[in-house]
Amino acid sequence: MKSFSLIKAALPLALVCGPLLAQDVVEIHGYTRAGVGRSSNGGEQVSFFLANTGGSPTGGPGYRLGNETDNYLELAVDVRAYEKGTTSFKLHFRPAFREYYQVRDASTDAGGNVDNSKLANPNQQIWIREAWGEATGIFGTTGAFKDASLWAGRRFYMRQDLHMRDQWYWNNSGDGVGIENIDLGGAKLHYAYIQHDTGNISSNWNNGAIAGAVNPYSQWVGGAGHNIVGSHDLRLSDIKLPWSGGSLILGIQYNDASNKSGTAVVGSNDNKGTQFNVIINQAGFMGGDNRVYATYGNGSTFWNWYNPDVKTENTWWQVMDVFYIKPMANLEMQGTVQYRKQDGKGSMKGNTNAWTSAGVRPVYFFTKHFSVAYEIGLDQLKFDNETESRKLLKNTVALQWSPQASFWSRPVIRLFATRADWNKNANNWNKVGEGQFGTAMQGMTFGAQVEAWW
C-alpha cells in the first residue's frame, strides 16, 4: 500500500468538504492481472467453467489458476479528506478497466478503433466500481455509536471472497447508504440499504449468454427496465465463540421490488426475496484458518444481483467450507468443498438443480522466490429435468515467482498449463471452453500471467 502527501494547492479543487489539514493523504492500492495464452488447437486461450455455478449465471472463471482470459486493473484510491480528534471523513474511489484477450488489437488500443471495439460492449469495459464516502466520530465520544460510521455511495459492501475461484459468495454490493460498527458489547451491528437497478442490460438469460447490447437508461427513453430492487441488509459481526479463535457473523437480507407506475406485473416483476447468512470462522487452524458458510434464501436473492425484469421464483440453500492451511514449512494450500441446491417454483420449476464443487490448490516453495502450484477442481451440476449431470474437471500446473515464500505473496509471475475434461451434457447451456474445442470433451491451454495486489 503506497501513501504520499497531497499537494495542498491541488486537492481543494477536487474536494469541497472543508479545509484540508497538513496530514491529509491519499492511499493508492489495487489489483491487476494480465497475461497471454493459447489453446492446444492453436486458438486463443479460453476459460473452462460450467455455467450456473459459482458467483454468476453465465461467467467464469471457475477454478481460476491458469483459467483467466482478460487483462484487468482496479485502482483503489482512499482519501482522508478531514481528520480532527476522533472525527474523520474519508472518500473511496475504484475505477476498473478490462479487456478480453480476443480484442487485443494493437491499432484499437492505440486509438484506431478499427473494429469499433471502443464502442460500448462487453469486450472492453470501464467501470466506476466504487465511489463512496464515510464519516466516523460524528455521533459523540461515548456509547454504542462512538466508533460507528455513516456512509453513502457506491461500494463493495462487506463482501466475502473465495480466492481460488474468484467467487464472491456473500456479495450485496451496489449503490446505497448505511451505518456500521455500532458496538453492542458482544457484537458489532451494521445496516445498509443497497439498490439494484440493472435493467438497462439487454440479455438472454434463458440461453445463459449476454447478448451484448448496452442500452441507454431505459426509464429515460420509454423502454423496459422500470424495475428497481431495494435490498435491506442487517448484520452482526465480531461475535466471539466460547473457544479460542472462533468467531461468528450473522446476516439477514430482504429484497423489496419497486416498479414505475403502470409497469408492475403481479407475480412477474415483483421480485422480492429474503436471505439468511451464517459464517463460522476458526483462526489458528493448521497454521491458517477454516471458514464454514451457510445460507438460505428465496426469490430474487439467488444471485444477489440479477436483472430485475426477470422473474425469480425459487428457494435455495448453500453450505461451503473454505480452508487455508500450512501443513509443512514449504507447503501451503487453499481448498473448498461446497454444495448448493436450488428449488424452482412456478415458471422456474425447470431450473431445479444441485451443484457440487470441490477443489484444492497446494503451493510448494523450492526457494524464497520460486514455487510450483497445482490446482484441481471438480464441478458437477445436476438438473432435475436432465438424466445426466453436467461435469467438468480442471487441472492446472504453474511455475511461479513471487517476492516471498507465501501463498498470498504478490506480485506473482506464472507460466502455466491447464487441461479440462467434461462430458457431453456439460455443453447444454454454455459450451465449455467457449466452444473453442467444438464437439471434443477435453482441451488444453497454456500461457503466462502476472497477478498482483498492493
C-alpha beads as a LAMMPS data file, in Angstrom:
LAMMPS data file: protein, C-alpha beads

454 atoms
453 bonds

1 atom types
1 bond types

-500.0 500.0 xlo xhi
-500.0 500.0 ylo yhi
-500.0 500.0 zlo zhi

Masses

1 110.0

Atoms # bond

1 1 1 0.000 0.000 0.000
2 1 1 1.502 3.312 -1.056
3 1 1 0.877 6.665 0.645
4 1 1 2.028 10.153 -0.213
5 1 1 1.203 13.689 0.940
6 1 1 -1.102 15.644 -1.294
7 1 1 -0.151 18.955 -2.835
8 1 1 -2.422 21.222 -0.815
9 1 1 -2.980 23.582 -3.702
10 1 1 -4.457 20.842 -5.923
11 1 1 -6.758 18.775 -3.753
12 1 1 -9.220 21.558 -2.743
13 1 1 -10.287 21.660 -6.396
14 1 1 -11.481 18.090 -6.073
15 1 1 -12.846 18.199 -2.537
16 1 1 -15.455 20.616 -1.256
17 1 1 -15.953 19.052 2.136
18 1 1 -13.891 21.559 4.079
19 1 1 -10.361 22.816 4.646
20 1 1 -7.591 20.286 4.370
21 1 1 -5.129 19.512 7.091
22 1 1 -1.404 19.103 6.680
23 1 1 -1.606 15.371 7.351
24 1 1 -4.245 14.728 4.635
25 1 1 -3.078 11.874 2.422
26 1 1 -4.151 9.737 -0.469
27 1 1 -3.570 5.997 -0.392
28 1 1 -3.439 4.117 -3.679
29 1 1 -3.854 0.376 -3.774
30 1 1 -5.429 -2.037 -6.169
31 1 1 -5.420 -5.299 -8.076
32 1 1 -4.333 -6.351 -11.547
33 1 1 -3.904 -9.406 -13.695
34 1 1 -2.700 -9.660 -17.277
35 1 1 -1.259 -12.325 -19.495
36 1 1 -1.107 -14.186 -22.747
37 1 1 -2.240 -17.676 -23.693
38 1 1 -3.010 -20.200 -26.402
39 1 1 -5.140 -23.291 -26.724
40 1 1 -3.852 -26.702 -27.750
41 1 1 -5.694 -26.474 -31.076
42 1 1 -3.902 -23.224 -31.960
43 1 1 -6.660 -20.840 -30.927
44 1 1 -6.801 -18.160 -28.250
45 1 1 -6.732 -19.153 -24.586
46 1 1 -10.234 -19.753 -23.177
47 1 1 -11.734 -20.347 -19.736
48 1 1 -13.099 -23.703 -18.636
49 1 1 -16.180 -23.371 -16.407
50 1 1 -19.733 -24.624 -16.016
51 1 1 -22.459 -22.016 -16.412
52 1 1 -24.842 -21.631 -13.448
53 1 1 -22.092 -22.318 -10.893
54 1 1 -20.010 -20.055 -8.663
55 1 1 -20.986 -16.428 -8.420
56 1 1 -22.857 -15.697 -11.669
57 1 1 -25.228 -17.470 -14.059
58 1 1 -23.005 -17.263 -17.129
59 1 1 -19.482 -16.185 -16.142
60 1 1 -16.250 -17.889 -15.104
61 1 1 -13.523 -18.434 -14.364
62 1 1 -14.385 -21.441 -12.199
63 1 1 -11.160 -22.620 -10.561
64 1 1 -9.090 -19.649 -11.635
65 1 1 -5.409 -20.673 -11.768
66 1 1 -4.397 -20.651 -15.454
67 1 1 -8.037 -20.047 -16.350
68 1 1 -8.402 -16.260 -16.695
69 1 1 -8.629 -14.677 -20.141
70 1 1 -8.656 -10.967 -19.512
71 1 1 -6.404 -8.042 -18.721
72 1 1 -7.938 -6.410 -15.664
73 1 1 -6.989 -3.463 -13.448
74 1 1 -8.599 -1.940 -10.352
75 1 1 -7.162 1.250 -8.882
76 1 1 -8.470 1.920 -5.388
77 1 1 -7.946 5.485 -4.144
78 1 1 -8.658 6.285 -0.491
79 1 1 -8.678 9.965 0.518
80 1 1 -8.523 11.220 4.104
81 1 1 -10.446 14.393 3.443
82 1 1 -10.808 15.587 7.022
83 1 1 -9.456 14.421 10.356
84 1 1 -9.609 16.140 13.716
85 1 1 -9.585 14.342 17.017
86 1 1 -11.836 11.283 16.761
87 1 1 -13.748 12.680 13.775
88 1 1 -12.806 11.753 10.208
89 1 1 -14.281 11.962 6.711
90 1 1 -12.927 9.603 4.048
91 1 1 -13.599 9.113 0.333
92 1 1 -13.090 5.923 -1.638
93 1 1 -12.861 5.585 -5.423
94 1 1 -12.264 2.446 -7.509
95 1 1 -12.176 2.719 -11.307
96 1 1 -11.698 -0.610 -13.079
97 1 1 -10.601 -1.468 -16.603
98 1 1 -10.918 -4.737 -18.532
99 1 1 -10.232 -6.069 -21.993
100 1 1 -10.587 -9.657 -23.098
101 1 1 -7.796 -11.402 -24.976
102 1 1 -9.895 -11.672 -28.133
103 1 1 -9.971 -7.867 -28.592
104 1 1 -6.299 -7.040 -28.043
105 1 1 -5.914 -5.360 -31.423
106 1 1 -2.893 -3.049 -31.277
107 1 1 -4.375 -0.365 -33.519
108 1 1 -7.525 -0.314 -31.391
109 1 1 -5.536 0.018 -28.194
110 1 1 -3.609 2.874 -29.815
111 1 1 -6.839 4.682 -30.650
112 1 1 -7.520 3.421 -34.164
113 1 1 -10.865 1.807 -33.291
114 1 1 -10.632 -0.271 -36.485
115 1 1 -13.217 -2.807 -35.324
116 1 1 -15.473 -0.454 -33.330
117 1 1 -14.437 -2.221 -30.119
118 1 1 -14.167 1.114 -28.353
119 1 1 -17.923 1.427 -28.582
120 1 1 -19.918 0.260 -25.560
121 1 1 -19.819 -3.531 -25.493
122 1 1 -18.867 -6.278 -23.033
123 1 1 -15.375 -6.789 -24.531
124 1 1 -13.632 -3.583 -23.458
125 1 1 -15.046 -2.132 -20.265
126 1 1 -14.526 0.758 -17.869
127 1 1 -16.455 0.940 -14.611
128 1 1 -16.680 3.063 -11.520
129 1 1 -16.842 0.114 -9.171
130 1 1 -16.695 2.217 -6.017
131 1 1 -17.339 5.884 -5.237
132 1 1 -18.406 6.414 -1.656
133 1 1 -17.769 8.453 1.441
134 1 1 -17.843 7.706 5.151
135 1 1 -17.882 9.775 8.320
136 1 1 -16.688 8.419 11.685
137 1 1 -16.785 10.031 15.096
138 1 1 -19.817 12.179 14.345
139 1 1 -22.120 10.594 16.947
140 1 1 -20.178 11.567 20.066
141 1 1 -17.282 10.114 22.021
142 1 1 -19.128 7.638 24.233
143 1 1 -21.769 4.954 23.898
144 1 1 -22.585 2.352 21.271
145 1 1 -22.220 4.809 18.361
146 1 1 -18.779 6.104 19.391
147 1 1 -16.957 4.221 16.602
148 1 1 -19.898 3.974 14.192
149 1 1 -19.535 5.157 10.592
150 1 1 -22.188 6.699 8.358
151 1 1 -21.622 6.054 4.651
152 1 1 -23.265 6.670 1.277
153 1 1 -22.377 5.952 -2.358
154 1 1 -21.385 3.004 -4.484
155 1 1 -19.291 0.354 -2.750
156 1 1 -18.267 -3.253 -2.279
157 1 1 -20.307 -3.957 0.826
158 1 1 -18.567 -6.341 3.266
159 1 1 -18.263 -8.942 0.539
160 1 1 -16.759 -12.367 1.249
161 1 1 -14.370 -13.995 -1.232
162 1 1 -13.134 -17.479 -2.102
163 1 1 -9.857 -16.556 -3.804
164 1 1 -9.148 -19.728 -5.780
165 1 1 -12.482 -19.413 -7.602
166 1 1 -12.697 -15.596 -7.573
167 1 1 -16.120 -16.319 -6.084
168 1 1 -17.779 -13.590 -4.022
169 1 1 -20.139 -15.893 -2.193
170 1 1 -21.671 -13.213 0.079
171 1 1 -21.781 -10.054 -2.000
172 1 1 -24.557 -7.495 -1.601
173 1 1 -22.680 -4.628 -3.259
174 1 1 -24.042 -1.617 -5.117
175 1 1 -25.340 1.915 -4.613
176 1 1 -26.531 2.574 -1.108
177 1 1 -26.405 4.158 2.319
178 1 1 -25.774 2.686 5.731
179 1 1 -24.352 2.776 9.212
180 1 1 -21.823 0.274 10.514
181 1 1 -19.796 -0.695 13.581
182 1 1 -22.453 0.027 16.204
183 1 1 -20.984 -1.549 19.351
184 1 1 -23.457 -3.822 21.140
185 1 1 -20.877 -5.156 23.545
186 1 1 -20.566 -8.738 22.335
187 1 1 -21.094 -7.884 18.664
188 1 1 -20.979 -5.113 16.044
189 1 1 -24.231 -4.145 14.280
190 1 1 -24.370 -2.974 10.647
191 1 1 -27.299 -1.843 8.491
192 1 1 -27.287 -0.929 4.798
193 1 1 -29.775 -0.169 2.061
194 1 1 -28.393 -1.306 -1.327
195 1 1 -30.237 -0.551 -4.579
196 1 1 -30.058 -2.791 -7.646
197 1 1 -31.337 -1.338 -10.928
198 1 1 -29.590 -3.373 -13.615
199 1 1 -32.477 -3.454 -16.074
200 1 1 -30.537 -1.473 -18.688
201 1 1 -28.599 -4.518 -19.952
202 1 1 -30.058 -6.367 -22.927
203 1 1 -29.537 -10.026 -22.094
204 1 1 -30.779 -13.500 -22.927
205 1 1 -30.873 -15.310 -19.626
206 1 1 -32.551 -18.489 -20.780
207 1 1 -29.689 -19.175 -23.168
208 1 1 -27.160 -18.249 -20.497
209 1 1 -25.335 -15.649 -22.583
210 1 1 -25.097 -11.871 -22.574
211 1 1 -26.493 -10.556 -25.843
212 1 1 -24.030 -7.672 -25.883
213 1 1 -26.270 -4.634 -26.369
214 1 1 -25.913 -1.915 -23.759
215 1 1 -28.980 0.327 -23.794
216 1 1 -29.334 3.917 -22.561
217 1 1 -31.016 4.163 -19.176
218 1 1 -34.319 2.864 -20.431
219 1 1 -36.552 4.696 -17.973
220 1 1 -35.435 7.893 -19.745
221 1 1 -36.289 6.656 -23.233
222 1 1 -39.507 4.761 -22.526
223 1 1 -38.185 1.226 -22.840
224 1 1 -38.016 -1.612 -20.331
225 1 1 -36.022 -1.504 -17.113
226 1 1 -38.603 0.161 -14.895
227 1 1 -37.898 -2.199 -12.018
228 1 1 -35.686 -1.487 -9.021
229 1 1 -34.863 -3.817 -6.149
230 1 1 -34.019 -2.227 -2.807
231 1 1 -32.093 -4.529 -0.505
232 1 1 -32.169 -4.099 3.290
233 1 1 -29.058 -5.705 4.812
234 1 1 -28.665 -6.245 8.578
235 1 1 -25.544 -7.934 10.012
236 1 1 -23.962 -8.849 13.332
237 1 1 -20.193 -9.401 13.287
238 1 1 -17.290 -9.840 15.730
239 1 1 -19.252 -12.377 17.769
240 1 1 -16.749 -14.366 19.841
241 1 1 -17.409 -18.082 20.228
242 1 1 -16.645 -19.864 23.513
243 1 1 -13.434 -21.447 22.213
244 1 1 -10.107 -19.987 21.179
245 1 1 -10.002 -18.475 17.685
246 1 1 -13.714 -18.941 16.969
247 1 1 -15.918 -16.111 15.681
248 1 1 -19.361 -15.742 14.123
249 1 1 -21.069 -13.457 11.586
250 1 1 -24.858 -13.413 11.119
251 1 1 -26.832 -11.621 8.429
252 1 1 -30.321 -11.183 7.029
253 1 1 -31.172 -9.527 3.719
254 1 1 -34.599 -8.531 2.431
255 1 1 -35.127 -7.528 -1.214
256 1 1 -38.156 -5.353 -1.933
257 1 1 -39.132 -4.558 -5.522
258 1 1 -40.298 -1.160 -6.757
259 1 1 -41.864 -0.624 -10.162
260 1 1 -42.627 2.516 -12.112
261 1 1 -46.325 3.353 -12.002
262 1 1 -48.203 1.309 -14.581
263 1 1 -45.422 -1.239 -15.171
264 1 1 -45.910 -3.615 -12.221
265 1 1 -46.911 -7.171 -13.126
266 1 1 -48.032 -9.227 -10.138
267 1 1 -46.057 -12.465 -9.933
268 1 1 -43.681 -11.405 -12.696
269 1 1 -41.530 -8.404 -11.834
270 1 1 -42.371 -8.049 -8.132
271 1 1 -39.059 -9.711 -7.296
272 1 1 -38.955 -9.861 -3.531
273 1 1 -36.686 -12.167 -1.587
274 1 1 -35.175 -12.968 1.794
275 1 1 -31.769 -14.461 2.578
276 1 1 -30.124 -15.618 5.825
277 1 1 -26.326 -15.920 6.108
278 1 1 -24.028 -17.511 8.716
279 1 1 -20.218 -17.613 8.826
280 1 1 -18.256 -19.560 11.448
281 1 1 -14.558 -18.751 11.280
282 1 1 -11.792 -20.642 13.054
283 1 1 -8.419 -18.886 13.269
284 1 1 -5.221 -20.788 14.022
285 1 1 -6.298 -23.893 12.107
286 1 1 -3.214 -25.844 10.900
287 1 1 -1.242 -22.621 10.539
288 1 1 -4.106 -20.857 8.764
289 1 1 -7.869 -20.680 9.139
290 1 1 -11.072 -22.540 8.332
291 1 1 -14.409 -20.973 7.430
292 1 1 -17.854 -22.544 7.206
293 1 1 -20.511 -20.557 5.329
294 1 1 -24.210 -21.427 5.176
295 1 1 -27.072 -19.548 3.549
296 1 1 -30.764 -19.975 2.840
297 1 1 -32.788 -17.704 0.573
298 1 1 -35.716 -17.298 -1.759
299 1 1 -36.913 -15.130 -4.627
300 1 1 -34.524 -12.559 -6.021
301 1 1 -31.660 -13.339 -3.605
302 1 1 -30.404 -16.307 -5.651
303 1 1 -27.548 -14.496 -7.410
304 1 1 -27.545 -11.453 -5.102
305 1 1 -27.634 -9.444 -8.313
306 1 1 -29.746 -10.041 -11.408
307 1 1 -31.894 -8.334 -13.998
308 1 1 -34.968 -7.069 -12.094
309 1 1 -37.105 -7.663 -15.188
310 1 1 -36.541 -11.428 -14.847
311 1 1 -38.998 -13.378 -12.719
312 1 1 -37.294 -15.315 -9.910
313 1 1 -39.469 -17.929 -8.176
314 1 1 -37.326 -20.266 -6.120
315 1 1 -35.939 -21.275 -2.755
316 1 1 -32.291 -22.213 -2.348
317 1 1 -29.621 -23.047 0.166
318 1 1 -25.858 -23.474 0.140
319 1 1 -23.178 -24.716 2.510
320 1 1 -19.437 -24.321 1.972
321 1 1 -16.176 -24.998 3.747
322 1 1 -13.108 -22.903 2.816
323 1 1 -9.697 -23.521 4.338
324 1 1 -6.192 -22.130 4.077
325 1 1 -3.543 -24.244 5.801
326 1 1 0.235 -24.566 6.087
327 1 1 0.878 -28.255 6.831
328 1 1 4.653 -28.022 6.213
329 1 1 7.300 -25.300 6.267
330 1 1 7.416 -25.085 2.452
331 1 1 3.845 -26.138 1.648
332 1 1 0.691 -24.000 1.761
333 1 1 -2.731 -24.567 0.233
334 1 1 -6.279 -23.334 -0.096
335 1 1 -9.232 -25.626 -0.683
336 1 1 -13.008 -25.709 -0.719
337 1 1 -15.974 -28.050 -0.724
338 1 1 -19.440 -26.658 -1.407
339 1 1 -22.970 -27.763 -2.174
340 1 1 -25.881 -25.649 -3.393
341 1 1 -29.490 -26.675 -4.002
342 1 1 -31.974 -24.506 -5.908
343 1 1 -35.650 -25.489 -5.975
344 1 1 -37.515 -23.734 -8.754
345 1 1 -41.139 -22.751 -8.275
346 1 1 -43.852 -21.934 -10.792
347 1 1 -42.297 -20.764 -14.061
348 1 1 -38.808 -21.657 -12.751
349 1 1 -39.630 -25.255 -11.854
350 1 1 -37.402 -26.441 -14.702
351 1 1 -34.460 -24.677 -13.015
352 1 1 -34.373 -27.028 -10.024
353 1 1 -30.760 -28.158 -9.700
354 1 1 -27.962 -29.165 -7.352
355 1 1 -24.352 -28.001 -7.679
356 1 1 -21.408 -29.752 -6.028
357 1 1 -17.857 -28.414 -6.177
358 1 1 -14.529 -29.434 -4.647
359 1 1 -11.041 -28.146 -5.304
360 1 1 -7.627 -27.553 -3.799
361 1 1 -4.528 -25.514 -4.716
362 1 1 -1.295 -26.603 -2.981
363 1 1 1.807 -24.441 -3.500
364 1 1 5.284 -25.825 -2.747
365 1 1 8.174 -23.368 -2.329
366 1 1 11.595 -24.546 -3.503
367 1 1 13.203 -21.180 -2.704
368 1 1 12.108 -17.818 -1.318
369 1 1 11.032 -16.704 -4.788
370 1 1 10.279 -19.905 -6.766
371 1 1 7.310 -22.226 -6.265
372 1 1 5.141 -24.754 -8.081
373 1 1 1.364 -24.535 -7.774
374 1 1 -1.081 -27.265 -8.722
375 1 1 -4.819 -26.714 -8.798
376 1 1 -7.513 -29.328 -9.318
377 1 1 -11.215 -28.547 -9.284
378 1 1 -14.331 -30.581 -9.972
379 1 1 -17.773 -29.101 -10.685
380 1 1 -20.926 -31.174 -11.057
381 1 1 -24.340 -29.667 -11.831
382 1 1 -27.481 -31.838 -11.908
383 1 1 -30.843 -30.507 -13.104
384 1 1 -33.902 -32.487 -12.068
385 1 1 -35.227 -32.480 -15.639
386 1 1 -31.977 -33.968 -17.031
387 1 1 -30.982 -37.616 -16.723
388 1 1 -27.240 -36.924 -16.573
389 1 1 -25.159 -34.496 -14.525
390 1 1 -23.029 -31.817 -16.162
391 1 1 -19.407 -32.458 -15.155
392 1 1 -16.146 -30.557 -15.531
393 1 1 -12.709 -31.500 -14.170
394 1 1 -9.984 -28.872 -14.483
395 1 1 -6.255 -29.288 -13.690
396 1 1 -3.527 -26.628 -13.786
397 1 1 0.182 -26.725 -13.001
398 1 1 2.088 -23.433 -12.755
399 1 1 5.684 -22.366 -12.209
400 1 1 5.630 -19.216 -10.048
401 1 1 7.984 -16.424 -8.999
402 1 1 6.977 -14.111 -6.129
403 1 1 8.659 -11.780 -3.579
404 1 1 8.149 -14.106 -0.596
405 1 1 7.598 -17.801 0.066
406 1 1 3.906 -17.322 0.815
407 1 1 0.644 -18.418 -0.812
408 1 1 -0.524 -14.789 -0.633
409 1 1 2.679 -13.090 -1.809
410 1 1 2.146 -10.776 -4.772
411 1 1 3.049 -9.848 -7.445
412 1 1 3.451 -13.335 -8.858
413 1 1 4.566 -14.227 -12.382
414 1 1 3.330 -17.589 -13.641
415 1 1 3.947 -19.985 -16.510
416 1 1 1.030 -22.417 -16.611
417 1 1 -0.590 -25.310 -18.429
418 1 1 -4.260 -26.231 -17.961
419 1 1 -6.261 -29.278 -19.002
420 1 1 -10.021 -29.687 -18.688
421 1 1 -12.231 -32.736 -19.227
422 1 1 -16.006 -32.598 -19.417
423 1 1 -18.977 -34.674 -20.501
424 1 1 -21.354 -34.007 -23.387
425 1 1 -24.122 -32.765 -21.109
426 1 1 -21.852 -30.003 -19.783
427 1 1 -22.463 -28.109 -23.057
428 1 1 -26.241 -27.926 -22.574
429 1 1 -26.233 -24.225 -21.636
430 1 1 -22.935 -22.524 -22.445
431 1 1 -20.359 -24.583 -24.293
432 1 1 -17.361 -25.411 -22.110
433 1 1 -14.232 -23.591 -23.267
434 1 1 -16.382 -21.036 -25.126
435 1 1 -16.840 -23.545 -27.948
436 1 1 -13.119 -23.434 -28.798
437 1 1 -12.886 -27.230 -28.962
438 1 1 -16.077 -27.957 -30.875
439 1 1 -17.599 -31.330 -30.011
440 1 1 -14.474 -32.562 -28.209
441 1 1 -14.792 -33.203 -24.488
442 1 1 -11.318 -32.185 -23.415
443 1 1 -8.996 -29.289 -24.089
444 1 1 -5.732 -27.700 -23.024
445 1 1 -4.465 -24.150 -22.693
446 1 1 -1.073 -22.744 -21.746
447 1 1 0.393 -19.307 -21.183
448 1 1 1.848 -16.751 -18.793
449 1 1 0.259 -14.355 -16.325
450 1 1 1.135 -11.701 -13.790
451 1 1 -1.200 -11.201 -10.836
452 1 1 -0.729 -8.508 -8.186
453 1 1 -2.405 -6.655 -5.373
454 1 1 -0.936 -3.844 -3.333

Bonds

1 1 1 2
2 1 2 3
3 1 3 4
4 1 4 5
5 1 5 6
6 1 6 7
7 1 7 8
8 1 8 9
9 1 9 10
10 1 10 11
11 1 11 12
12 1 12 13
13 1 13 14
14 1 14 15
15 1 15 16
16 1 16 17
17 1 17 18
18 1 18 19
19 1 19 20
20 1 20 21
21 1 21 22
22 1 22 23
23 1 23 24
24 1 24 25
25 1 25 26
26 1 26 27
27 1 27 28
28 1 28 29
29 1 29 30
30 1 30 31
31 1 31 32
32 1 32 33
33 1 33 34
34 1 34 35
35 1 35 36
36 1 36 37
37 1 37 38
38 1 38 39
39 1 39 40
40 1 40 41
41 1 41 42
42 1 42 43
43 1 43 44
44 1 44 45
45 1 45 46
46 1 46 47
47 1 47 48
48 1 48 49
49 1 49 50
50 1 50 51
51 1 51 52
52 1 52 53
53 1 53 54
54 1 54 55
55 1 55 56
56 1 56 57
57 1 57 58
58 1 58 59
59 1 59 60
60 1 60 61
61 1 61 62
62 1 62 63
63 1 63 64
64 1 64 65
65 1 65 66
66 1 66 67
67 1 67 68
68 1 68 69
69 1 69 70
70 1 70 71
71 1 71 72
72 1 72 73
73 1 73 74
74 1 74 75
75 1 75 76
76 1 76 77
77 1 77 78
78 1 78 79
79 1 79 80
80 1 80 81
81 1 81 82
82 1 82 83
83 1 83 84
84 1 84 85
85 1 85 86
86 1 86 87
87 1 87 88
88 1 88 89
89 1 89 90
90 1 90 91
91 1 91 92
92 1 92 93
93 1 93 94
94 1 94 95
95 1 95 96
96 1 96 97
97 1 97 98
98 1 98 99
99 1 99 100
100 1 100 101
101 1 101 102
102 1 102 103
103 1 103 104
104 1 104 105
105 1 105 106
106 1 106 107
107 1 107 108
108 1 108 109
109 1 109 110
110 1 110 111
111 1 111 112
112 1 112 113
113 1 113 114
114 1 114 115
115 1 115 116
116 1 116 117
117 1 117 118
118 1 118 119
119 1 119 120
120 1 120 121
121 1 121 122
122 1 122 123
123 1 123 124
124 1 124 125
125 1 125 126
126 1 126 127
127 1 127 128
128 1 128 129
129 1 129 130
130 1 130 131
131 1 131 132
132 1 132 133
133 1 133 134
134 1 134 135
135 1 135 136
136 1 136 137
137 1 137 138
138 1 138 139
139 1 139 140
140 1 140 141
141 1 141 142
142 1 142 143
143 1 143 144
144 1 144 145
145 1 145 146
146 1 146 147
147 1 147 148
148 1 148 149
149 1 149 150
150 1 150 151
151 1 151 152
152 1 152 153
153 1 153 154
154 1 154 155
155 1 155 156
156 1 156 157
157 1 157 158
158 1 158 159
159 1 159 160
160 1 160 161
161 1 161 162
162 1 162 163
163 1 163 164
164 1 164 165
165 1 165 166
166 1 166 167
167 1 167 168
168 1 168 169
169 1 169 170
170 1 170 171
171 1 171 172
172 1 172 173
173 1 173 174
174 1 174 175
175 1 175 176
176 1 176 177
177 1 177 178
178 1 178 179
179 1 179 180
180 1 180 181
181 1 181 182
182 1 182 183
183 1 183 184
184 1 184 185
185 1 185 186
186 1 186 187
187 1 187 188
188 1 188 189
189 1 189 190
190 1 190 191
191 1 191 192
192 1 192 193
193 1 193 194
194 1 194 195
195 1 195 196
196 1 196 197
197 1 197 198
198 1 198 199
199 1 199 200
200 1 200 201
201 1 201 202
202 1 202 203
203 1 203 204
204 1 204 205
205 1 205 206
206 1 206 207
207 1 207 208
208 1 208 209
209 1 209 210
210 1 210 211
211 1 211 212
212 1 212 213
213 1 213 214
214 1 214 215
215 1 215 216
216 1 216 217
217 1 217 218
218 1 218 219
219 1 219 220
220 1 220 221
221 1 221 222
222 1 222 223
223 1 223 224
224 1 224 225
225 1 225 226
226 1 226 227
227 1 227 228
228 1 228 229
229 1 229 230
230 1 230 231
231 1 231 232
232 1 232 233
233 1 233 234
234 1 234 235
235 1 235 236
236 1 236 237
237 1 237 238
238 1 238 239
239 1 239 240
240 1 240 241
241 1 241 242
242 1 242 243
243 1 243 244
244 1 244 245
245 1 245 246
246 1 246 247
247 1 247 248
248 1 248 249
249 1 249 250
250 1 250 251
251 1 251 252
252 1 252 253
253 1 253 254
254 1 254 255
255 1 255 256
256 1 256 257
257 1 257 258
258 1 258 259
259 1 259 260
260 1 260 261
261 1 261 262
262 1 262 263
263 1 263 264
264 1 264 265
265 1 265 266
266 1 266 267
267 1 267 268
268 1 268 269
269 1 269 270
270 1 270 271
271 1 271 272
272 1 272 273
273 1 273 274
274 1 274 275
275 1 275 276
276 1 276 277
277 1 277 278
278 1 278 279
279 1 279 280
280 1 280 281
281 1 281 282
282 1 282 283
283 1 283 284
284 1 284 285
285 1 285 286
286 1 286 287
287 1 287 288
288 1 288 289
289 1 289 290
290 1 290 291
291 1 291 292
292 1 292 293
293 1 293 294
294 1 294 295
295 1 295 296
296 1 296 297
297 1 297 298
298 1 298 299
299 1 299 300
300 1 300 301
301 1 301 302
302 1 302 303
303 1 303 304
304 1 304 305
305 1 305 306
306 1 306 307
307 1 307 308
308 1 308 309
309 1 309 310
310 1 310 311
311 1 311 312
312 1 312 313
313 1 313 314
314 1 314 315
315 1 315 316
316 1 316 317
317 1 317 318
318 1 318 319
319 1 319 320
320 1 320 321
321 1 321 322
322 1 322 323
323 1 323 324
324 1 324 325
325 1 325 326
326 1 326 327
327 1 327 328
328 1 328 329
329 1 329 330
330 1 330 331
331 1 331 332
332 1 332 333
333 1 333 334
334 1 334 335
335 1 335 336
336 1 336 337
337 1 337 338
338 1 338 339
339 1 339 340
340 1 340 341
341 1 341 342
342 1 342 343
343 1 343 344
344 1 344 345
345 1 345 346
346 1 346 347
347 1 347 348
348 1 348 349
349 1 349 350
350 1 350 351
351 1 351 352
352 1 352 353
353 1 353 354
354 1 354 355
355 1 355 356
356 1 356 357
357 1 357 358
358 1 358 359
359 1 359 360
360 1 360 361
361 1 361 362
362 1 362 363
363 1 363 364
364 1 364 365
365 1 365 366
366 1 366 367
367 1 367 368
368 1 368 369
369 1 369 370
370 1 370 371
371 1 371 372
372 1 372 373
373 1 373 374
374 1 374 375
375 1 375 376
376 1 376 377
377 1 377 378
378 1 378 379
379 1 379 380
380 1 380 381
381 1 381 382
382 1 382 383
383 1 383 384
384 1 384 385
385 1 385 386
386 1 386 387
387 1 387 388
388 1 388 389
389 1 389 390
390 1 390 391
391 1 391 392
392 1 392 393
393 1 393 394
394 1 394 395
395 1 395 396
396 1 396 397
397 1 397 398
398 1 398 399
399 1 399 400
400 1 400 401
401 1 401 402
402 1 402 403
403 1 403 404
404 1 404 405
405 1 405 406
406 1 406 407
407 1 407 408
408 1 408 409
409 1 409 410
410 1 410 411
411 1 411 412
412 1 412 413
413 1 413 414
414 1 414 415
415 1 415 416
416 1 416 417
417 1 417 418
418 1 418 419
419 1 419 420
420 1 420 421
421 1 421 422
422 1 422 423
423 1 423 424
424 1 424 425
425 1 425 426
426 1 426 427
427 1 427 428
428 1 428 429
429 1 429 430
430 1 430 431
431 1 431 432
432 1 432 433
433 1 433 434
434 1 434 435
435 1 435 436
436 1 436 437
437 1 437 438
438 1 438 439
439 1 439 440
440 1 440 441
441 1 441 442
442 1 442 443
443 1 443 444
444 1 444 445
445 1 445 446
446 1 446 447
447 1 447 448
448 1 448 449
449 1 449 450
450 1 450 451
451 1 451 452
452 1 452 453
453 1 453 454
